[in-house]
Amino acid sequence: MPVDQRRLGPTTFATLLPEIGPGWEIRGWIDQDDVCLVARDDRLVGWTEAARDSLGGWIAFVGFGEPLTYLVDTQDRPIRHPDARTATRSIALALRQDSTRT
């Protein structure tokens, strides 16, 4: 789905992530600073959200379908990233790995 800026509302940032690869961006809102959308080539591919429990960190979600897909560790616990940029790198890696499966 293409990103529609009118539906996103005023963004606090649209940070390009050249170290991940061309076309990657993190997008966020003024009124919801604990959720960031992740886009590649202007298409939403996932989001990252600040954990709301005492463990903290940012959780990476891939896609927007059902069931909800998030990145987990070997114990099936959500991977905690130190910030939204690191979580976005994990989303990019997960999508690259998924695209190489046959």
N, C-alpha and C positions, 0 to 999 in steps of 0.2 A: 504494500500500500504506500503510495507516495505521501510524503510529509506535507500536511496542510497547515501552514503557519497560522491561519485564522483559527483553527481548532486548538492549537497549542496555547494560544494566548501569549502574553508578553514573556519573552525568554530572558533569563538572566545571562545566558551564554550559549554560544554555538561553537564550541571549541573543536577545531580541526585536530585530528590525531595523525600527523604524518608518519610517526614512528610505527604505527600499526599497518599503515598502507594507505594508498590514495582513496579518498572519498569517505573516510570514517569521521564521524562527528558525535559529540555528546551534546544533547539539548536539554535544557531545564526551564523551570518556571520561577517567577518571582514569589508566588504564594505557596510553593511546594518544593522547598529546597532539599528534600530528602529523597526525591525521585528524579532520575535522569533518563531520558530516552536515548537510545543508541541507534544511529542511522548510518547506512552505507550507501553511497551514491543516491542520497536523498530518499531512501526507502527505510522504513523502520524495521529493524531486525531483532530488537530486544530492549531491555531496560535494566537499570541497576537501581537498587533502593537501599537506603540506610536501614540496617536492622533495628528493630524496635525493642530489642531485649537487652539485657545487661551485658551480653557478649560483644555487642557493637559490630562495627565493620559494615561493608556494603555487600549485598547479595546480587549475583548476576542472573538475570532471567533471559532465556533465549526464545525468540518468537513471541507470538501473542495468542496462540491457540489453546485449546483444551486437550489434554490436561495441561496444567501449568507446568512449565519446564524450567528448572533452575539447576545451576551447577552444584554438584555435591562432591564431598571427599570420599575416601574409601569406606567410611563408616555411614554413608548416605546422609551426612549432615551437610547443610548449606555451607559452601566455601565462603569464608569471611575475607573480604579484600579490604585493604587499608583506606581506599578511596575509590571514587567513581571511575577514574581513569584506569586504574588497575583492573577493576571489574570489567570494563569495556575491553581491555586486552584479552581477558579470559573469554568473553563472548566471541571475539574475533577468532581466537584459537579454536574454540568449540565448533564454530561454523566452518572453518577450514578443514578440521578433522572430519566433520560430518560429510563434507562435499567430496572427500577422497575415498569414502567407503564405496565398495562395489557390491 
